[in-house]
Amino acid sequence: MTKIPLVDDTAPEILQCTTCLLPMQYQTIKGGKFLWQCFKCAKQYLISKNMDDDMEESWSPPR
């Protein structure tokens, strides 16, 4: 019988950008959600305070 490993669904210690694979940095709380941003490509994540809610991904406006 082959053992199947369990899925590790714990929250990561570092939030990485899905485009650049660099660590994202926490900015502020916006609309009741935590705003994280990648400073290389300007991708933003809005993550709800409640871990059961969805996560929104967007790009910041050009400078």
N, C-alpha and C positions, 0 to 999 in steps of 0.2 A: 504494500500500500504506500502511495506517495503522499507526503505531507504537503499541504498547501499553506504557504505563509499567510499570516493575518495582515490585513491592510492597516497601515499606520495612518489614521486620520486625525492625529493631533495637530494643533495649530503650529505652523512653522515658526521658528525663532526669528527668521529673516524673511521679509517679503521681497521676492525678486521680480523684476520687470520681465514680462513674457517676451518682449522684443529684444532688449539689450542683455538680459540675464545679469544685470547689475542690481545691487541692493537698492530698494526704494526707500525714501525718507518720509517720515511722518510730518505733516504740515500743520493741520488744524482740524477742528470739528466743523463741518459744513452741513447744515440741514439735519442735524442729529446723527451724522455719519462721520467716521474718521476718514480724512483725506490723506492719501499717500501719493507721492509723485516721484517719477524717475527724472533726474535732472539732465540726463543725456538726450532722451527722446521726447520728454514732456508727457509721457503717458500717465494718467491719473487713475487711481482706484478709490472708490467711495465704499467703505466697508461699514456695515451697520454695527451698532453697539451690541445688538443681539446676534450671537453667532448663528442662529437658525435662519436669519434673513439672507437675502441675496446680496451679491457684490456687484457693483456697477463699474464698468471700465470705460474710460473716455480719454480724449486727447485734450490738452490745454490749448487755449487759443494762441496763435502765433504772436511772437513779440514784435 
